[in-house]
Amino acid sequence: MIAVDMDGTLLATGGQVSAVNRSAIAAAQAAGIEFVVATGRRHCYAMRQLRALELPSSNLLVSSNGAVVRTIGSTLVRRALMTRTGAERLFAHLGEFRNALVVTFDCVGPDGEDERGALVVEELEDLHASIEKWMVANEPYIEHTKPIERCLERGLPIQMMLCGTVERMRRAEGLLRSMSGTYFADGEGPTPNGEAEIALHRTEYPERDLSIVDILPAGASKGAALTLLAEERGIALSEVMAIGDNWNDLSMLEVAGHPVLMENAPAELLTMAGARGWAITRSNDEDGVARAIAPLLPGEDPSGERAEMAVLGAL
């Protein structure tokens, strides 16, 4: 099994999957290797790029950093929801960061599309300043609700995210971790009697001075989703390759027998990967995913050099 992140990994800077990466993925699947996409994007937003891959409808898509698993054909496999009390406590505690908050609901229809209200915000201005292109692209799904507590009338969210500068989001994460009575499922805080309520996952883009703090139901992570999928299919984790580029990929890189980090990852994460002996592949603009997959293709030497040349020269 190969699990691949999207932004900064499978997708080039322009937001598309290169022909070389598509060729490598097709070759791996032809060789009987299961291909799974694991992304922080919600299902609907991920499918905008994934439709071009023409993957089998039964292929799995882990979305919202592990909170939801669906097939490419939109069939729900599993979903984790935040609790109402946990969501209310978060709203009450966020203070100055409420204007950086997006709340996500799982509203995917049979066609893979969302409806308006899948994304709920209280304020628009700061979010447009931080993630303008994302806000414009997702406008059909965004509902402006004030106070944001009212969004819980529609159900329970699968995810919340805070967006802003790296410095501001580190302060926001610190504030969240100071919440009395809230326990985190990521090893950064106490979890007495297994009573973790939420998990935090950080993604940073230092070159854009942008950071995203994802707030998820306890136990939801790419690593947890990948572990369960492998178990269900009778695949040992030693036979799983995970490819990612950022901190929200760390959980799946840690559980996979073959972790691969992109060259364009944050410097601190590259240092960690080096210390742990993880493979580092080329950047997302240099078909790093294809280069990582190439050694797995059958009939090639262990170094994968001929496979890599075949994949990269196929076009």
Backbone bond lengths (Angstrom), bond angles and torsions (degrees), N, CA, C in turn:
res aa  C-N    CA-C-N  psi(-1)  N-CA   C-N-CA  omega(-1)  CA-C   N-CA-C  phi
1 M - - - 1.451 - - 1.526 109.42 -
2 I 1.329 115.52 137.82 1.461 121.57 174.19 1.524 107.77 -119.61
3 A 1.335 116.86 126.46 1.467 122.15 176.53 1.525 107.75 -113.21
4 V 1.327 116.67 127.27 1.459 121.49 -172.95 1.523 110.35 -127.91
5 D 1.316 116.00 129.91 1.462 122.82 172.11 1.533 108.96 -70.08
6 M 1.335 116.40 164.49 1.469 119.42 179.98 1.531 112.24 -99.28
7 D 1.331 117.40 -77.01 1.463 121.03 -172.82 1.525 111.06 -65.10
8 G 1.325 115.69 126.06 1.452 120.67 -179.02 1.513 113.59 81.32
9 T 1.336 117.13 -1.66 1.465 121.54 -178.08 1.530 109.72 -128.40
10 L 1.310 117.22 -80.16 1.464 120.96 179.61 1.522 111.66 -71.98
11 L 1.344 116.07 -35.87 1.464 120.74 -177.28 1.519 111.00 -90.09
12 A 1.316 116.26 135.68 1.464 120.96 172.51 1.521 108.92 -73.35
13 T 1.317 116.64 174.01 1.462 121.30 -176.85 1.520 112.35 -55.53
14 G 1.325 117.38 -33.72 1.464 120.66 179.27 1.506 114.38 -75.40
15 G 1.340 117.53 -5.36 1.462 120.59 176.40 1.522 114.54 92.45
16 Q 1.343 117.69 13.95 1.454 120.11 -178.86 1.534 110.61 -117.98
17 V 1.334 115.66 159.31 1.464 121.52 173.77 1.522 107.44 -89.95
18 S 1.316 117.17 123.90 1.459 120.38 -176.78 1.522 111.34 -68.63
19 A 1.324 115.65 158.00 1.459 121.11 177.65 1.518 110.75 -61.48
20 V 1.331 117.19 -34.75 1.466 121.06 179.81 1.526 110.60 -66.53
21 N 1.328 117.00 -44.22 1.463 119.57 177.07 1.521 111.13 -64.19
22 R 1.326 117.52 -39.55 1.467 120.45 177.94 1.529 110.54 -61.07
23 S 1.330 116.30 -41.25 1.461 120.54 179.81 1.523 111.45 -63.65
24 A 1.339 116.66 -42.32 1.461 120.75 -179.45 1.526 111.15 -65.94
25 I 1.318 116.85 -41.33 1.466 120.87 179.26 1.523 110.36 -63.05
26 A 1.340 116.46 -44.37 1.461 120.65 179.35 1.524 110.82 -61.86
27 A 1.339 116.85 -40.62 1.468 120.42 179.73 1.522 111.03 -65.56
28 A 1.315 116.87 -40.26 1.461 120.42 179.00 1.517 111.14 -64.30
29 Q 1.333 116.99 -43.32 1.467 119.86 179.84 1.524 110.96 -67.00
30 A 1.319 116.73 -36.40 1.466 120.02 177.40 1.518 111.07 -63.93
31 A 1.341 115.67 -27.48 1.464 120.93 179.00 1.527 111.92 -84.75
32 G 1.332 117.85 3.14 1.459 121.56 176.93 1.509 114.78 89.57
33 I 1.334 116.90 14.04 1.463 121.03 178.23 1.521 108.81 -91.07
34 E 1.323 116.92 127.34 1.461 120.45 179.66 1.527 110.01 -75.87
35 F 1.318 116.14 132.92 1.456 122.40 -177.48 1.526 109.57 -110.11
36 V 1.335 115.84 122.68 1.470 122.20 -178.34 1.522 108.62 -123.78
37 V 1.318 116.06 133.43 1.466 120.78 172.99 1.519 107.84 -95.20
38 A 1.336 117.00 132.08 1.469 122.18 179.73 1.517 107.35 -128.81
39 T 1.327 116.90 111.71 1.457 121.25 -169.80 1.520 112.18 -135.60
40 G 1.324 115.28 157.81 1.452 120.42 171.98 1.509 112.38 -79.75
41 R 1.337 116.07 -15.63 1.468 120.34 177.71 1.527 110.18 -66.51
42 R 1.335 116.37 153.59 1.461 118.73 170.37 1.524 107.91 -76.84
43 H 1.327 116.68 164.36 1.461 122.20 -171.95 1.526 112.43 -53.72
44 C 1.311 116.90 -51.18 1.464 121.87 -175.99 1.527 111.73 -58.07
45 Y 1.322 116.37 -45.14 1.465 120.97 -176.54 1.529 110.88 -71.26
46 A 1.329 117.04 -33.50 1.468 120.25 177.38 1.519 111.07 -66.75
47 M 1.330 117.17 -38.12 1.460 120.96 -175.46 1.517 112.67 -66.26
48 R 1.306 118.61 -18.54 1.472 120.14 178.09 1.529 110.76 -57.58
49 Q 1.330 116.77 -39.39 1.455 120.65 178.67 1.530 112.68 -92.16
50 L 1.315 117.15 -31.74 1.461 119.85 -172.38 1.523 113.13 -74.68
51 R 1.322 118.41 -23.36 1.471 119.52 179.20 1.525 111.17 -58.41
52 A 1.329 117.06 -33.12 1.468 120.55 -178.82 1.526 111.98 -66.21
53 L 1.338 118.13 -19.94 1.458 120.96 179.58 1.524 112.36 -76.88
54 E 1.333 116.91 -18.71 1.462 122.21 -178.48 1.525 111.44 52.97
55 L 1.325 114.97 46.06 1.463 120.39 177.86 1.521 110.22 -71.62
56 P 1.324 118.12 153.48 1.469 120.08 174.86 1.525 110.68 -56.71
57 S 1.308 117.10 142.88 1.467 121.19 -176.42 1.517 111.95 -62.12
58 S 1.344 116.82 -20.70 1.473 120.35 -179.31 1.521 112.84 -83.71
59 N 1.337 118.33 -11.51 1.464 120.69 177.80 1.520 110.49 -60.05
60 L 1.327 116.40 150.55 1.456 120.49 -173.89 1.519 112.42 -98.23
61 L 1.326 114.95 143.36 1.454 122.94 176.43 1.520 108.20 -124.51
62 V 1.327 116.00 113.42 1.461 122.28 174.47 1.517 106.21 -89.87
63 S 1.328 117.22 116.84 1.463 120.94 -174.96 1.529 110.76 -121.14
64 S 1.340 114.71 171.83 1.472 121.47 -179.34 1.526 111.23 49.82
65 N 1.353 114.83 43.99 1.468 121.61 177.13 1.523 113.84 56.21
66 G 1.332 116.50 30.54 1.453 120.30 175.51 1.512 115.08 105.48
67 A 1.331 117.77 -5.26 1.470 119.97 -179.13 1.521 112.05 -71.87
68 V 1.336 117.49 -26.71 1.466 121.73 -177.52 1.521 109.32 -133.64
69 V 1.326 115.74 139.52 1.463 121.80 170.91 1.528 107.35 -126.32
70 R 1.321 114.91 123.69 1.456 122.00 176.32 1.523 108.57 -132.76
71 T 1.317 115.72 161.97 1.453 118.75 169.56 1.531 107.75 -78.59
72 I 1.322 115.37 162.91 1.462 120.08 173.78 1.525 109.99 -56.65
73 G 1.321 116.23 -30.07 1.463 121.58 177.75 1.516 113.94 -80.87
74 S 1.345 117.32 7.40 1.473 124.78 172.33 1.527 115.38 82.68
75 T 1.316 118.67 5.22 1.462 120.22 175.87 1.526 109.44 -71.09
76 L 1.330 116.45 128.27 1.466 121.30 -179.07 1.525 110.18 -73.75
77 V 1.331 115.99 128.04 1.463 122.15 175.74 1.525 110.02 -98.07
78 R 1.349 116.39 -50.43 1.462 120.87 174.60 1.518 109.48 -161.04
79 R 1.324 114.16 160.11 1.466 119.96 -177.02 1.515 109.16 -152.91
80 A 1.334 116.72 137.84 1.464 122.27 175.20 1.525 108.61 -108.78
81 L 1.318 116.39 139.84 1.458 121.90 -178.97 1.523 110.15 -119.60
82 M 1.322 116.45 146.06 1.453 120.54 172.85 1.524 108.75 -74.08
83 T 1.318 117.48 153.81 1.461 120.25 176.44 1.523 109.95 -80.50
84 R 1.309 116.24 155.09 1.462 119.91 178.96 1.530 110.95 -64.66
85 T 1.329 116.59 -42.88 1.465 118.96 -179.21 1.525 110.75 -65.64
86 G 1.331 116.17 -38.18 1.452 119.30 178.01 1.512 112.32 -64.70
87 A 1.343 116.46 -42.38 1.465 120.89 178.58 1.529 110.65 -64.48
88 E 1.313 116.90 -43.57 1.466 120.22 179.99 1.524 110.87 -63.07
89 R 1.332 116.31 -39.65 1.461 120.10 179.54 1.536 110.57 -64.58
90 L 1.321 116.14 -40.03 1.462 120.11 178.03 1.526 111.34 -63.25
91 F 1.320 117.06 -46.69 1.466 120.05 179.12 1.524 110.75 -57.01
92 A 1.327 116.15 -43.58 1.459 120.48 -176.82 1.520 112.33 -68.13
93 H 1.322 116.80 -25.24 1.461 120.91 -172.20 1.531 113.27 -95.69
94 L 1.335 118.26 -15.31 1.459 120.49 -169.85 1.526 114.39 -73.40
95 G 1.326 117.62 -28.41 1.460 120.34 174.49 1.515 113.34 53.29
96 E 1.328 117.60 -119.26 1.464 122.39 -174.87 1.517 113.47 -63.53
97 F 1.330 117.95 -14.33 1.457 120.97 -175.76 1.531 112.87 -94.92
98 R 1.318 117.84 2.30 1.469 119.82 178.79 1.528 111.33 -60.68
99 N 1.345 116.72 -30.27 1.467 119.15 -179.09 1.526 112.71 -75.61
100 A 1.327 117.42 -4.28 1.467 121.73 178.76 1.525 111.40 -108.43
101 L 1.332 117.23 10.76 1.465 122.22 -169.39 1.522 112.55 -100.99
102 V 1.345 115.35 136.15 1.457 123.29 169.80 1.530 107.40 -124.35
103 V 1.327 116.50 129.57 1.467 122.12 178.20 1.530 107.87 -105.55
104 T 1.328 116.80 132.53 1.467 121.83 -175.08 1.522 111.06 -114.10
105 F 1.329 115.19 132.80 1.460 122.70 175.19 1.530 108.85 -116.50
106 D 1.305 116.59 148.82 1.465 121.20 179.43 1.525 108.40 -88.18
107 C 1.323 115.93 100.37 1.469 121.74 -176.57 1.526 111.30 -120.42
108 V 1.319 117.59 29.22 1.459 121.52 -173.67 1.529 110.76 -71.50
109 G 1.335 114.58 129.59 1.453 120.37 176.39 1.518 111.43 -91.87
110 P 1.343 117.75 179.37 1.469 121.69 -179.04 1.518 113.61 -58.79
111 D 1.343 116.73 -25.82 1.462 120.49 -179.60 1.525 112.96 -88.24
112 G 1.348 116.98 2.74 1.454 120.71 179.99 1.512 114.37 86.33
113 E 1.321 117.36 -0.43 1.460 121.22 -178.22 1.531 111.70 -93.40
114 D 1.322 115.62 151.76 1.457 122.54 174.00 1.524 110.31 -91.94
115 E 1.321 114.91 178.02 1.467 121.77 173.54 1.518 108.17 -123.15
116 R 1.333 116.83 164.89 1.462 119.05 175.83 1.528 109.26 -60.51
117 G 1.304 115.61 136.01 1.456 120.54 -174.40 1.515 111.96 104.59
118 A 1.348 117.11 -8.29 1.463 119.14 173.56 1.526 110.00 -63.74
119 L 1.341 115.57 -28.27 1.460 122.94 176.74 1.516 108.53 -122.94
120 V 1.316 116.84 131.58 1.467 121.05 -178.18 1.521 109.17 -128.12
121 V 1.327 116.30 133.00 1.458 122.02 177.38 1.523 109.28 -131.22
122 E 1.319 115.05 155.71 1.464 120.41 175.59 1.522 110.90 -96.04
123 E 1.334 116.43 -37.47 1.464 122.43 179.23 1.520 108.52 -128.58
124 L 1.323 116.77 150.67 1.453 121.42 -176.24 1.531 113.59 -109.42
125 E 1.324 117.55 -32.89 1.458 121.41 -168.09 1.522 113.33 -59.44
126 D 1.320 117.99 -52.18 1.456 120.94 -177.29 1.527 112.29 -66.24
127 L 1.320 117.16 -35.00 1.452 120.75 178.25 1.524 110.74 -67.40
128 H 1.323 117.21 -39.52 1.465 119.70 176.35 1.526 110.10 -63.24
129 A 1.313 117.08 -36.52 1.468 120.04 178.92 1.527 111.65 -67.36
130 S 1.329 117.13 -33.43 1.471 121.13 -175.90 1.524 112.83 -87.19
131 I 1.333 116.19 -44.91 1.474 121.20 -172.59 1.532 109.91 -133.84
132 E 1.320 115.95 56.38 1.465 122.20 -173.88 1.527 112.61 -53.87
133 K 1.340 117.59 -50.42 1.459 120.27 -176.43 1.521 111.28 -62.83
134 W 1.323 116.80 -40.03 1.471 120.97 179.09 1.520 110.43 -64.39
135 M 1.323 116.97 -42.82 1.458 121.05 -179.63 1.523 111.33 -63.16
136 V 1.316 116.62 -41.71 1.468 120.55 179.14 1.527 110.30 -66.30
137 A 1.337 116.41 -45.23 1.466 120.61 -178.32 1.526 112.11 -63.94
138 N 1.323 116.51 -30.01 1.468 120.85 -176.22 1.518 113.82 -102.92
139 E 1.325 117.27 9.99 1.467 120.11 -177.56 1.532 113.55 -52.96
140 P 1.343 119.42 -38.63 1.474 118.82 -179.35 1.521 114.40 -62.37
141 Y 1.337 117.28 -15.14 1.465 120.52 -175.13 1.535 112.83 -109.57
142 I 1.335 116.82 -5.89 1.467 120.94 -173.12 1.523 111.06 -90.12
143 E 1.323 115.22 130.80 1.461 122.09 174.88 1.521 108.88 -115.64
144 H 1.316 116.38 130.09 1.465 122.01 -179.58 1.525 108.15 -93.10
145 T 1.330 116.88 112.62 1.469 122.05 -175.20 1.522 109.84 -127.45
146 K 1.311 116.53 126.95 1.467 121.04 179.77 1.525 109.45 -138.68
147 P 1.330 117.29 125.39 1.468 127.19 -4.52 1.524 111.40 -70.20
148 I 1.297 116.16 154.84 1.458 120.63 -173.64 1.526 112.20 -66.84
149 E 1.332 117.13 -18.58 1.476 120.31 177.05 1.526 111.56 -55.75
150 R 1.328 116.87 -27.94 1.467 120.79 -177.75 1.532 112.24 -65.41
151 C 1.329 117.13 -19.61 1.468 118.40 -178.28 1.520 111.66 -64.16
152 L 1.334 117.48 -21.88 1.458 120.47 -178.78 1.524 112.20 -70.44
153 E 1.328 116.65 -10.03 1.465 119.71 175.37 1.525 111.06 -65.52
154 R 1.337 117.01 -23.35 1.464 120.55 -178.41 1.523 112.65 -87.43
155 G 1.337 117.82 -10.79 1.455 120.45 -179.71 1.517 111.06 139.82
156 L 1.320 116.12 -161.74 1.453 121.56 -177.84 1.529 109.81 -104.16
157 P 1.318 117.73 137.18 1.464 120.41 179.94 1.519 112.52 -77.37
158 I 1.333 114.40 158.91 1.463 120.10 173.83 1.525 110.77 -96.08
159 Q 1.333 116.66 -18.11 1.458 119.72 -170.79 1.522 109.59 -166.41
160 M 1.323 116.34 149.95 1.458 122.66 165.44 1.522 106.63 -127.62
161 M 1.321 116.31 151.95 1.460 118.17 174.78 1.515 110.34 -140.46
162 L 1.330 114.56 143.72 1.454 123.08 175.39 1.516 107.60 -110.96
163 C 1.332 117.36 134.19 1.465 121.45 -176.70 1.522 110.06 -127.85
164 G 1.334 116.52 136.95 1.458 120.67 177.68 1.512 110.83 174.90
165 T 1.312 116.54 -164.66 1.458 120.32 179.15 1.520 109.99 -66.17
166 V 1.334 115.79 159.37 1.463 120.38 -179.54 1.526 110.36 -57.42
167 E 1.332 116.99 -45.31 1.471 120.41 -178.20 1.523 110.80 -64.25
168 R 1.330 116.81 -43.82 1.466 119.41 -177.66 1.527 110.97 -66.90
169 M 1.312 117.52 -39.66 1.459 119.89 -178.64 1.527 112.19 -71.63
170 R 1.324 117.01 -28.85 1.470 117.77 174.61 1.525 110.07 -68.55
171 R 1.335 116.34 -34.65 1.470 119.03 174.72 1.524 110.65 -67.55
172 A 1.335 116.17 -39.27 1.462 119.69 178.75 1.520 111.39 -63.41
173 E 1.331 116.46 -41.71 1.464 119.55 178.28 1.521 110.59 -64.04
174 G 1.336 116.59 -39.08 1.459 119.93 177.11 1.507 111.83 -61.95
175 L 1.343 116.08 -39.94 1.470 120.25 177.86 1.522 110.78 -63.18
176 L 1.328 116.84 -44.07 1.459 120.12 -179.90 1.526 111.18 -60.95
177 R 1.325 116.08 -40.73 1.459 119.30 -178.28 1.525 112.51 -71.47
178 S 1.333 116.44 -13.77 1.462 119.32 177.94 1.526 112.62 -88.84
179 M 1.331 117.13 -0.27 1.460 120.82 -177.18 1.524 110.69 -65.61
180 S 1.292 116.49 119.98 1.456 122.01 178.91 1.528 109.93 -65.87
181 G 1.327 115.57 133.13 1.457 120.17 175.20 1.518 114.43 82.30
182 T 1.336 117.70 3.31 1.469 120.44 179.11 1.525 108.74 -110.70
183 Y 1.319 116.47 131.16 1.454 121.36 -175.68 1.522 109.49 -117.86
184 F 1.312 115.21 142.19 1.448 121.37 -172.28 1.517 111.27 -106.97
185 A 1.318 114.91 146.64 1.465 120.81 -173.58 1.518 112.68 -101.38
186 D 1.329 117.69 23.06 1.457 120.10 -175.27 1.520 113.16 -118.34
187 G 1.323 117.12 15.13 1.452 120.44 177.08 1.514 114.27 81.39
188 E 1.340 117.18 2.09 1.463 120.69 -178.04 1.521 113.09 -96.62
189 G 1.314 117.34 -4.30 1.451 119.36 -178.31 1.516 110.57 -151.80
190 P 1.332 118.02 172.49 1.467 121.17 -177.20 1.517 112.50 -69.22
191 T 1.309 116.40 143.05 1.466 121.07 176.25 1.524 109.20 -133.19
192 P 1.333 117.62 67.73 1.467 120.02 -177.66 1.523 111.87 -60.79
193 N 1.323 115.57 131.98 1.463 121.66 176.49 1.522 112.35 56.63
194 G 1.339 117.34 27.01 1.460 120.09 179.13 1.511 114.00 67.50
195 E 1.337 117.27 24.78 1.464 120.37 -173.51 1.531 113.10 -90.11
196 A 1.315 118.29 31.46 1.457 120.38 177.44 1.524 110.10 -60.28
197 E 1.337 115.57 139.77 1.459 120.79 -178.82 1.523 112.43 -108.59
198 I 1.324 117.18 -38.66 1.452 120.24 -177.19 1.531 110.30 -137.45
199 A 1.319 115.13 161.60 1.464 122.17 173.95 1.519 108.15 -123.66
200 L 1.311 116.70 141.36 1.460 121.75 178.11 1.522 109.12 -111.04
201 H 1.326 115.93 137.24 1.452 121.97 177.23 1.525 108.29 -134.39
202 R 1.332 115.35 128.88 1.467 120.06 -176.64 1.530 110.43 -109.35
203 T 1.334 115.11 138.64 1.461 122.12 172.88 1.520 107.13 -125.66
204 E 1.332 117.48 130.13 1.460 120.50 -177.82 1.521 110.95 -126.01
205 Y 1.332 114.49 141.17 1.457 122.85 174.72 1.526 106.90 -127.06
206 P 1.350 116.70 82.95 1.470 120.13 -173.48 1.519 113.51 -57.97
207 E 1.334 117.32 -34.50 1.464 119.59 -177.88 1.527 112.02 -67.15
208 R 1.334 116.94 -20.79 1.476 121.56 177.14 1.524 111.62 -106.12
209 D 1.341 116.68 1.27 1.464 122.42 -173.75 1.530 110.22 48.97
210 L 1.335 114.75 48.65 1.461 121.63 -178.62 1.518 109.52 -127.55
211 S 1.318 115.54 136.68 1.456 121.10 174.99 1.518 109.21 -137.38
212 I 1.317 116.13 146.41 1.462 123.02 177.04 1.519 107.83 -124.86
213 V 1.317 116.16 125.93 1.464 121.48 174.40 1.520 107.57 -107.05
214 D 1.327 116.60 112.29 1.461 121.06 178.69 1.516 109.67 -91.89
215 I 1.327 115.09 134.78 1.458 123.03 178.99 1.524 106.46 -113.07
216 L 1.326 116.49 116.77 1.459 121.60 -172.01 1.523 111.13 -125.46
217 P 1.335 116.31 162.83 1.469 118.61 171.95 1.528 109.98 -59.36
218 A 1.301 117.14 147.42 1.469 121.42 179.36 1.519 110.05 -54.53
219 G 1.320 115.18 136.19 1.453 120.12 177.57 1.508 114.21 89.78
220 A 1.326 117.57 -10.87 1.461 120.68 -179.77 1.524 109.54 -84.92
221 S 1.303 116.61 120.58 1.462 122.27 175.89 1.517 107.75 -162.33
222 K 1.309 116.00 162.17 1.461 119.45 176.09 1.526 110.30 -62.19
223 G 1.330 116.28 -39.22 1.453 120.00 -179.32 1.516 112.89 -63.82
224 A 1.335 116.52 -43.23 1.464 120.48 179.47 1.529 110.41 -64.46
225 A 1.344 116.15 -42.28 1.466 119.74 179.79 1.517 110.75 -64.37
226 L 1.327 117.26 -42.54 1.459 121.32 -178.83 1.526 111.06 -66.34
227 T 1.322 117.21 -40.43 1.463 121.36 178.61 1.523 110.98 -59.88
228 L 1.342 116.27 -45.28 1.458 120.41 -178.76 1.525 111.69 -67.86
229 L 1.341 116.63 -41.41 1.464 119.77 179.44 1.524 110.91 -62.13
230 A 1.320 116.69 -43.73 1.467 120.14 179.32 1.525 110.86 -62.43
231 E 1.334 115.96 -43.13 1.469 120.44 179.45 1.524 110.85 -61.40
232 E 1.327 116.71 -44.14 1.468 120.79 -178.59 1.529 111.62 -63.18
233 R 1.315 116.81 -29.00 1.462 120.73 -177.82 1.513 112.83 -97.41
234 G 1.327 117.12 2.46 1.448 120.32 179.18 1.517 113.17 69.83
235 I 1.334 115.97 28.70 1.467 121.33 179.43 1.517 108.51 -103.81
236 A 1.315 117.36 124.75 1.462 120.95 177.49 1.523 109.56 -68.80
237 L 1.318 116.50 144.47 1.461 119.70 178.72 1.525 111.72 -61.67
238 S 1.326 116.55 -23.56 1.464 120.40 175.93 1.527 111.52 -66.52
239 E 1.341 116.53 -16.18 1.459 121.89 178.97 1.530 111.88 -104.07
240 V 1.316 116.26 18.28 1.468 121.72 -179.36 1.522 109.65 -112.15
241 M 1.317 115.89 131.52 1.460 121.94 171.02 1.524 108.01 -106.92
242 A 1.329 116.82 133.42 1.459 121.87 175.27 1.524 107.97 -121.32
243 I 1.333 116.42 133.53 1.463 121.74 -178.03 1.528 108.21 -124.50
244 G 1.339 116.43 123.55 1.463 120.01 -178.91 1.508 111.44 -151.89
245 D 1.342 115.13 177.90 1.468 119.22 -175.00 1.515 114.31 -136.46
246 N 1.357 118.45 -1.69 1.455 117.20 -172.22 1.523 111.06 -146.17
247 W 1.340 114.67 177.31 1.465 120.10 -173.24 1.521 112.84 -62.91
248 N 1.339 117.85 -30.78 1.464 118.76 179.51 1.527 112.05 -73.38
249 D 1.349 117.45 -6.55 1.467 121.62 174.18 1.525 111.99 -92.83
250 L 1.319 116.85 -7.57 1.457 120.69 -171.80 1.524 112.25 -57.75
251 S 1.332 117.69 -41.10 1.467 119.88 -176.73 1.524 111.65 -62.50
252 M 1.333 117.80 -38.79 1.472 117.98 -179.87 1.528 111.31 -79.16
253 L 1.320 117.75 -29.94 1.459 119.88 175.25 1.532 110.36 -65.17
254 E 1.324 115.98 -35.00 1.466 120.16 -178.19 1.524 112.84 -72.74
255 V 1.340 117.99 -30.13 1.468 118.81 -177.62 1.526 112.66 -90.14
256 A 1.320 117.68 -22.38 1.462 120.91 -175.55 1.526 111.17 -75.73
257 G 1.322 116.07 143.09 1.456 120.43 177.05 1.513 112.72 -68.65
258 H 1.342 115.89 -23.40 1.465 120.74 -178.88 1.536 109.16 -129.57
259 P 1.339 117.79 80.08 1.460 120.76 179.07 1.531 110.80 -78.78
260 V 1.322 116.42 135.89 1.460 121.68 179.40 1.522 108.55 -131.41
261 L 1.314 116.51 124.56 1.459 121.90 179.99 1.526 109.63 -105.88
262 M 1.324 115.43 140.97 1.462 120.59 178.62 1.524 110.56 -75.14
263 E 1.320 115.91 147.20 1.458 121.77 -179.66 1.529 112.23 -63.21
264 N 1.337 117.00 -23.51 1.467 121.84 -178.77 1.530 112.61 -88.92
265 A 1.325 117.73 13.82 1.470 121.69 178.49 1.531 110.15 -69.49
266 P 1.346 117.51 160.39 1.468 120.10 174.95 1.527 111.63 -57.07
267 A 1.326 116.14 148.23 1.465 121.66 -174.57 1.523 112.28 -56.63
268 E 1.338 117.92 -41.65 1.464 120.79 -178.70 1.529 110.93 -62.88
269 L 1.323 116.02 -37.53 1.463 119.92 -179.53 1.530 110.74 -72.23
270 L 1.327 117.15 -36.80 1.464 120.41 175.81 1.526 111.12 -62.54
271 T 1.325 115.81 -39.96 1.465 120.00 177.28 1.524 110.80 -62.44
272 M 1.334 115.77 -43.57 1.464 120.79 178.04 1.526 110.75 -61.30
273 A 1.333 116.35 -44.16 1.462 120.52 -179.43 1.530 110.81 -62.01
274 G 1.328 116.41 -41.05 1.454 120.03 178.38 1.511 112.13 -62.42
275 A 1.340 115.51 -41.68 1.458 119.97 -179.90 1.527 111.93 -66.27
276 R 1.323 116.76 -29.97 1.464 121.04 -178.15 1.522 112.61 -92.39
277 G 1.313 116.96 -3.86 1.454 119.85 178.81 1.512 114.32 77.22
278 W 1.331 117.51 22.54 1.459 120.71 178.68 1.518 110.31 -75.42
279 A 1.327 115.95 151.46 1.454 120.77 175.20 1.523 109.73 -71.00
280 I 1.317 116.09 144.90 1.465 121.84 175.35 1.520 107.32 -123.68
281 T 1.331 116.44 122.10 1.450 121.62 -178.45 1.523 110.34 -103.43
282 R 1.310 116.45 175.74 1.465 120.91 -179.51 1.523 110.69 -64.05
283 S 1.308 116.88 172.37 1.463 122.06 -175.98 1.526 111.38 -72.46
284 N 1.317 115.64 170.79 1.467 121.03 178.63 1.521 112.56 -66.67
285 D 1.329 118.33 -18.81 1.463 121.36 176.45 1.525 112.36 -92.49
286 E 1.336 115.87 1.13 1.466 121.28 178.40 1.524 111.04 -123.16
287 D 1.337 115.70 28.42 1.462 121.72 176.69 1.522 112.86 56.11
288 G 1.342 114.98 44.41 1.455 119.97 -178.81 1.515 113.57 -60.12
289 V 1.337 117.55 -33.30 1.469 120.38 179.02 1.520 110.06 -64.41
290 A 1.321 117.55 -46.50 1.465 121.07 179.39 1.522 111.22 -60.66
291 R 1.317 116.80 -40.33 1.471 120.47 -179.44 1.529 111.17 -67.12
292 A 1.334 116.65 -33.23 1.470 119.69 178.19 1.521 111.40 -72.42
293 I 1.336 116.13 -36.99 1.463 121.01 -177.63 1.527 111.93 -74.45
294 A 1.324 117.45 -32.66 1.465 121.86 -171.26 1.531 114.69 -49.34
295 P 1.345 119.79 -44.32 1.477 118.61 -178.59 1.524 113.96 -64.92
296 L 1.320 118.11 -14.88 1.466 120.76 -179.01 1.518 112.49 -84.88
297 L 1.323 116.78 -13.82 1.456 119.28 -176.29 1.519 110.20 -69.72
298 P 1.329 117.97 140.26 1.471 121.26 -173.29 1.526 112.42 -70.37
299 G 1.327 114.42 154.41 1.443 120.81 174.38 1.507 114.63 79.06
300 E 1.338 116.75 13.54 1.459 119.80 -178.96 1.522 110.02 -114.55
301 D 1.320 116.19 164.25 1.454 120.32 177.64 1.525 109.39 -69.70
302 P 1.343 118.46 156.12 1.463 121.71 -175.47 1.519 114.00 -56.43
303 S 1.331 117.58 -28.85 1.468 118.79 -179.66 1.507 111.62 -71.41
304 G 1.331 116.54 -20.67 1.452 120.13 179.97 1.514 113.52 77.69
305 E 1.340 118.10 8.09 1.460 119.66 -174.42 1.521 111.73 -64.20
306 R 1.336 117.00 -43.34 1.461 118.20 -179.53 1.518 111.03 -69.18
307 A 1.361 115.59 -38.07 1.463 119.00 177.64 1.521 110.35 -62.57
308 E 1.330 115.86 -42.78 1.460 119.63 -179.78 1.528 109.99 -61.34
309 M 1.315 116.94 -44.37 1.458 120.21 179.98 1.522 110.91 -64.02
310 A 1.356 116.15 -37.50 1.457 119.52 179.81 1.519 110.95 -65.87
311 V 1.331 116.11 -44.33 1.464 120.14 179.89 1.516 110.54 -64.35
312 L 1.335 116.16 -48.89 1.457 119.65 -175.06 1.515 111.88 -73.99
313 G 1.328 117.96 -23.32 1.462 119.53 -179.23 1.516 113.54 -97.68
314 A 1.331 117.05 -1.49 1.462 120.69 -175.38 1.521 112.37 -62.29
315 L 1.332 116.19 -25.81 1.446 119.70 -176.98 1.522 111.99 -99.39
